[in-house]
Structures are given as C-alpha cells and as structure tokens.
Amino acid sequence: MNAEPRKINLEQWDREYARLRAAGMTEPVYGGPLSRHVADGDTRLLKLRYDNSPAALRLWNFLLTEEDRLRAARDDGKKLVGAMKDLGTVPVMAYSLDNLVAFYPDGAWWIPCVMELNTGLLQIADSLGIDESFCPVRAMLGAFITEAHFPLPDLLTCSVGATCDDFSAIAQRLNGLGHPILWWEIPHRRPAENGEQAVTLPGGFSAPQSQIDFVRSELSRVKAALEELASRSLDDDTLAAGIAKANLVRELLAQLRHLAFTAPLCPMPALEMLIAEMLAIHFCSDQDETILVLTDLLAEVTRRVAAGTGHLPADAARIFWVNPVADLQAMNLLEDCGGRMCGTEYLFAHALDPIPTTIPTMEALAQMALADPMVGSAFDRAARIVADIRRFGAEAVIVSRIPGASHCALEGEIIGQVVRETYGLPVLEIEVPSITDATQATLRTRLEALVETVKDRRER
Amino acid sequence: MTEPSRTIVYTCPYVPAEWIAAHGLQPRRLIPLPTDGATVAPRVEGLCPYARAFANDAAAENAAGIVVTTLCDQMRRVYDLLARGTRTPTFLLNVPKTWQTVAAQRMYLEELKRLGRFLVRLGGHAPSYNELAETMTQHVGWAASAISPVHDASVPIAVVGGPLMQRDRILFDLIEESGGRIALDATETGRRGQRRAFDRRRLTENPLMELADAYFSIPDASRRPNSELYSWLKNELTQTGVRGVVFHHYVWCDAWRAELARLKEWVGLPVLGLDSDGHDETDVARLRTRIRAFLEMLQ
C-alpha cells in the first residue's frame, strides 16, 4: 500500500487518499481526506506539501481534529485542563487520571498560520492591547474570547517565573478578563553553590536539591487541584503508570528523531517531524492515540530507512533548527532550498527525555520541569544544542526567531556564539512570522545561501 | 593604588538596600542612562532599552558586585551577558512571580540569604540580627512616605509604569510645564517601587523576616496574579485625587505594555499611553505635544 516517499500537495493527497482507500487502508474515527479541513478554514493546508504515507495522513488528521476531541471529551463527562506555558509536566499528571484531558491553549499560536489570519484572533488580541510586539501566541487570547477553537477548560494552569514575559503577560491579561488561573512557579535554574546538594537533571543540566524541592511543592499544588477536579486521588502508582505512558511517547519520539535525523536519506520531512515532536508536550488531547500515531510513523520511517528510500538528495545540507516556527511553510521552504533537518530544539528538548522512574514520582516531575532549557541560562541551552549537533551530525544551525518573543532578543546571539566557538559551524538567524508569504523571497535567499555555504565547506 | 570598591550595584526594587548595607557594603541603586557605546549588551531588536542600559552602565561601574533579578525575562537574560562579559562578580536573585503562597515567600527569603553569602564572598560580613535591625532602623527613611494633598490650580497626574531611566525623568518636567502636577509617581523607580515602612515590633523580633516581607510586598505588573498592583493603585489614586494617568513603558517591555489596555478599562480616568525606545532624542518633541494635549483636555 505504501508508495515511494514523495512530497505531495493537498490536491495530490486527495487522489492518493482515494487510492489508499481503494487499496484497503483503514483509518481511525478522525480519519478522512485532508482537504476536508480546508472547508473548516484551514486554508494554509492548500500551500503546504506533505509526506505521502498513510502514517503522515494519520498524524495530520490527528492534529487537525483536536478541537473535536476536546468537545467529545467534555460531552463524555471528562474535565478539561488547559496547561499553559507547560512543556510536558502538568499534562503527564492530568493524563494519569482517566477522567481528565489536558490540552495546550498556547498551541493556538498556529491558528493564524493554519487559518491564514482569517479567524481574527490576532485582531482580538490587538483590541485587548496585546499587539504585534508580543509573540504570536497572543492568538490564544482571541481563542478564549471566541471559544471557537477549543472549549473553555475547567481548570487553567500556568507556569510563571523563569518563563517568557510575553506569555506571562498574555496569561495575566486572560486572568484579568475573568479566567481564573492556577499559577505555579518555576524558578530560574542555577547551579548548586558550595554546601548545596547538586542534582543532575534529565538531559544533563544541574540544579540544587532545594530548587527541586521547591518545584515539587509547586507541582503538589497543581496535583491537588487536579485531584479536586477529577474527584479522585492521584496516588503514586497511578502517577507512575502515567509517567510510564508519557515515557513511551518520549521513547517513540527518540527513535523517530534518531532515524529521521541520521539516516542516509531523509525518511520523513521536517514538517511532519515538527508536528510529531509537538505531540510530546500535550499529546494532542489523547495520549493513547498519540502512541498509536507515533508508532505508525516510526514503522513507516523504519521501513523507509531499511529500504534505503527517502526524501531529498543524499547531499542535502544537514541543518539543526532552533525554535519552532509560527508558519509551518518554513519547514517546506528549508527542504526546497536543499536543506534537511538533522536535529531540532523546539524549546522543549526536556520533554523528549525520559522521566526518571527510579525516584519518587513528584520528585521526577519536578526534575523534568527544571530541566526545561528555557528556565536556565541561554548558555545552558546552547550547550545542549551543541551536544545534539554532535549527536546528529548537523553542518549548520538556523536560529528561528519568534516575532516579539522576549527570549529571542539575546539568546540567538549567545547560541550562535557557542556553536561557532565549539564547531565553527555557520549559523543563520531568521525571523519567521505567522505567515511568511511577504518575506518568503528573502527567506529563500538566506536559506539557499546557508545551504550553499554548507556545500562549499564540504569541498574545502 | 585605589581602594577596592565596596559598592554593590542593582536596579530592581526587590533588592533590599538595607541587606547590602548590613553586610558592610554600599548599596547603589543604578538608574541608568541610555548609552550608545555598548560594552556588554548590544542594541538589538527585541531587547528592552532599560535592561540594555542597566547592563552597560553596571558593567562600566567600578563596582564590587552586580545584582540582577528575575523580575522580568529580559533582565534574567541580560544576566547571562553580564556574567560572561564583565569581571565584576554578578548575582542573579530569583524573585518569585507568585506571591500568595508561603513557599514563594520562603523562596524569596532563602534567596536573600543566598545573596548574603554572595556579599560575604565579596568581602562583606554576615550581619547579626541586631546589626541588621540597626541598619533597618537607620534606613527607615528609605521607605515610601505618605503623600500630602496639595491644593492649587495644577492638574494632579499619576505617572504609572515600569522603571524610568535618568533621561526619561523629563516626562515629569513636561507634565509640570504643561500645567500638571505629579501627584503620584507609580513607576518602578518612583513611589511604587519602594517598600512599605518597617514594622518596629517585627523588626525587633525577626529583622530578616520583616525585611523580606516589606520588600516582597512591593506591587508590580509582573507578579502573578498582579491584583495587588491594582489594589495599591486604587488606594493611591483615591488618596491623591489624581485626574489623569500618564502610563509609560519601554518598547519590548511586555509586562507593562500588556497592562495599558487593562488599566484603561479599569481606572475610570483619562489615560495617556506613552512608549519610548529609550534612545531617540526626537522623542522629547513628540512627548511634549502629546502631554500638552492631554493636559489641555484635563484643564
């Protein structure tokens, strides 16, 4: 049933879909031709190019039906938890309780892209004083006002402290509009000082035990709120089972990333890999289905690697990408310019690391929260990026600035500096807005120049 | 041979000057000037001009140490530049954004103790409770003082916002020159950024606890939730009889920029929103015109 890897547009996908159905492809309940989402307003889909595998189709359909899943969960009597500014901690707790469903309201930052600014979410944010000087995640405010993209959650949590000011300010604006928020504090991660017990966190960063203790106490407040919402206790065994399931997702993604970034031929395009990685932080509102979607994707990638097939020429420039893009089309553009994704750091590298299972559960989650690359020094984050560059053999780095994001002003320079000092690799800093159409010619030129630089360096 | 500096430079209101002084060092709250000759922080898009100016001014000071806080993400990240770009020992004080829990209050207290250890490493000495209490008593005058009502023809104005650099104090001159009177300086570098008066009984019982409590209760836009800022403003605006609000923030200061629309909805008074990139000299002409128009409307 599986054809040779190809990138196809939406029209081609419709034909391919008919062929696959005729060949006996079965789909989950949310399946169907991708083009049907355009009727829902997802017009950016018309401009993207996709991997042609049934596994990729399932991934896309899973992503684009999240709202339906959330509404169905509510209809089934489940409670909804909006885990804001949370890259993989509160959802692990929430999904441990079978009558809770967690989602990521911040994910609304892709709505202006996917719906090509047709929803008016950014205009609503503007009207609330959250203008374009803020990160595109401000679209979330509009989504809360219109209630058209996700149902209002029964509980809203938000981490604050060592987080970006944009999101914190936007969440406060939301709070000021009457949405109660359970704020929990994540301190800036620092190294242990003399006399303090140092703990190595998952992923390799280090923090003093006192900070872990503090975060554990903060997460205990969140846990208590979840228990109250669920009307049941989240005991250690239940949480351990939830952690094991989250680790399964992380393990699948680790295998997927390893194969996708190191195979001689690129077995899965950057766009689908970006979507897959995002599943790690919130499970797209269905943790069990996430596991099935990733299992399918991994099987397809494994099959392609074994068969020696893939996308892009074998000499594609091996690029490491830092920060997620607001416009998904940037992922296509990289490949059009002769680049291939070989390593990523989309702000949540820690959510891809296994959660420790040999220590008490809440201690493990506290360690994970503190392992977030964004809560420490930009030099820490750069060190992790450098280690991953070596692991995946990248030849150049793209730091993709998020417009208006408070962390982007300085960290790109620091990351670039560390990469250059360590490996002497070329580094390109670009900015990717929600819709890149107006800047695409410039972006293309810059990406092509980077690819050319990589190839020149090979010949030297 | 010059004397080694005993000065500790900081700008954030959550750094207790008395704590530094009690360690035998000289606290200096640096209100920066925007400088073009960057030493550690370049002028880049997205970087708050205040954070940049502080980093560059602090780096240029002959200080024994620099204290930066996590009050905003920009300052937190500027710390990286200072720590790597200067020889001056630099300390990052974790100031919790949450404030309603005992854990957050305790964390702030523990951070002050950690700051104390840093000060000792710089040549300070760990103060006894009595020494600290004495220092706090000597510096009672640093606290926010009550405002006396003034009755004249000028229009009472509140200036609300984040910190102001030295040059941006011109805002006050322009308001007064246009027929206004600063009845309330609710900027971070003004009255709002000052701690409450110490409670003498608690000061005697446990001075460090009282110090932490007095500073931790400073209201700010960055606190979560920041409802205490609005409680404080409500009280102050009522007491001062303010008739208009001038709201100032620097470009790329998300915490304050986001509050402008909310303040307008909430305050029930005319609000003039002003932003500044902290560099542009032509700002003054634009500022003067806008402030005059605002004051004319209020007169």
Interface residues (C-beta under 8 A of the other chain):
Chain A: L128 G129 I130 D131 S133 F134 C158 V160 G161 A162 T163 C164 D165 D166 S168 A169 I170 A171 Q172 R173 N175 G176 I181 W183 W184 E185 P187 H188 R190 E193 S210 F214 S217 E218 R221 S377 A378 F379 R401 G404 A405 S406 H407 C408 A409 L410 E411 E413 I414
Chain B: A41 P42 V44 E45 G46 L47 C48 T70 C72 D73 Q74 R76 R77 V78 Y79 D80 L81 A83 R84 L92 N94 P96 K97 T98 T101 A103 A104 M107 E110 R114 R117 A221 S222 R224 P225 N226 V251 W252 C253 D254 A255 R257 A258 E259 L260 A261 R262 K264
